[in-house]
């Protein structure tokens, strides 16, 4: 009996690769804006809540937190554990309570870390 192999669907791999690179660059730009204090993390969270499928909504919670000045990997891990948020969660995929806890945490940051 001969095995039949199913052929993969026609995929434009070049276009998919370009789209993935563009998405990574867009997320990197948002993180750079937060790190440079050009944009507040609360603004990013609000935008992600309004459009979960947008650039901000596709950003991981861990990436947002580590882009905030004075929050490194170790602090970020303690924060998400305290907030009860999985490290794999994206801003647009947060539940109501998780989003509120993250908002409250970000709102409680010193103004020097949030926005200048």
Phi, psi and omega per residue, in radians:
X1 nan 2.217 -3.118
X2 -1.513 2.411 3.087
X3 -1.436 2.431 3.064
X4 -1.814 2.265 3.110
X5 -1.698 2.329 3.079
X6 -1.442 2.383 -3.135
X7 -1.445 2.420 3.120
X8 -1.162 2.660 3.127
X9 -1.118 2.681 3.111
X10 -1.133 2.107 -3.116
X11 -2.244 2.307 3.057
X12 -1.485 1.599 -3.043
X13 -1.127 -0.579 3.129
X14 -1.153 -0.779 3.133
X15 -1.151 -0.704 3.112
X16 -1.111 -0.705 3.123
X17 -1.126 -0.750 3.119
X18 -1.114 -0.697 3.119
X19 -1.126 -0.703 3.131
X20 -1.152 -0.722 3.115
X21 -1.117 -0.741 3.125
X22 -1.089 -0.712 3.134
X23 -1.138 -0.749 3.112
X24 -1.105 -0.708 3.125
X25 -1.148 -0.685 3.132
X26 -1.122 -0.749 3.103
X27 -1.151 -0.664 3.107
X28 -1.113 -0.634 3.125
X29 -1.142 -0.708 3.118
X30 -1.107 -0.783 3.124
X31 -1.094 -0.686 3.125
X32 -1.144 -0.657 3.108
X33 -1.133 -0.699 3.107
X34 -1.165 -0.782 -3.122
X35 -1.105 -0.615 -3.137
X36 -1.499 0.046 -3.135
X37 1.092 0.462 3.054
X38 -1.460 -0.323 -3.096
X39 -2.522 2.433 -3.114
X40 -1.480 2.598 3.078
X41 -1.076 -0.522 3.089
X42 -1.148 -0.654 3.097
X43 -1.131 -0.730 3.118
X44 -1.094 -0.770 3.122
X45 -1.101 -0.738 3.130
X46 -1.111 -0.735 3.122
X47 -1.140 -0.700 3.121
X48 -1.131 -0.636 3.124
X49 -1.182 -0.709 -3.136
X50 -1.215 -0.632 -3.118
X51 -2.357 1.479 -3.090
X52 -1.068 -0.386 -3.129
X53 -1.671 0.023 3.116
X54 -1.391 -3.083 -3.114
X55 -1.011 -0.835 -3.111
X56 -1.156 -0.653 -3.139
X57 -1.153 -0.469 -3.133
X58 -1.543 -0.024 3.131
X59 -1.409 2.336 3.115
X60 -1.263 2.563 3.117
X61 -1.003 -0.714 -3.123
X62 -1.091 -0.665 3.137
X63 -1.186 -0.702 3.110
X64 -1.102 -0.829 -3.091
X65 -1.107 -0.725 -3.123
X66 -1.276 -0.270 3.081
X67 -1.455 -0.253 3.086
X68 -1.281 2.258 3.137
X69 -0.959 2.442 3.108
X70 1.308 0.154 3.017
X71 -2.030 1.984 3.107
X72 -1.791 -2.934 -3.082
X73 -1.103 -0.770 -3.095
X74 -1.128 -0.828 3.111
X75 -1.104 -0.718 -3.130
X76 -1.039 -0.753 -3.139
X77 -1.106 -0.707 3.091
X78 -1.148 -0.687 -3.105
X79 -1.139 -0.858 -3.089
X80 -1.188 -0.531 3.067
X81 -1.169 -0.777 3.127
X82 -1.104 -0.652 -3.121
X83 -1.417 -0.210 -3.139
X84 1.276 0.695 -3.123
X85 -2.044 2.312 3.116
X86 -1.186 2.481 3.126
X87 -1.085 -0.351 -3.117
X88 -1.567 -0.073 -3.097
X89 -1.203 2.494 3.041
X90 -1.778 2.721 -3.090
X91 -1.008 -0.705 -3.124
X92 -1.257 -0.261 -3.104
X93 -1.783 0.154 3.140
X94 -1.286 2.524 3.032
X95 -1.333 2.976 -3.095
X96 -1.001 -0.825 -3.092
X97 -1.228 -0.696 3.099
X98 -1.096 -0.759 3.140
X99 -1.073 -0.731 3.139
X100 -1.150 -0.727 3.125
X101 -1.133 -0.716 3.105
X102 -1.146 -0.737 3.111
X103 -1.050 -0.808 -3.138
X104 -1.086 -0.693 3.104
X105 -1.112 -0.845 -3.106
X106 -1.140 -0.631 3.119
X107 -1.185 -0.467 -3.128
X108 -1.483 -0.092 3.105
X109 -1.164 2.595 3.045
X110 -1.020 2.531 -3.098
X111 -0.991 -0.513 -3.125
X112 -1.159 -0.429 3.119
X113 -1.601 -0.487 -3.070
X114 -1.368 -0.843 -2.956
X115 -2.914 2.534 3.090
X116 -2.000 nan nan
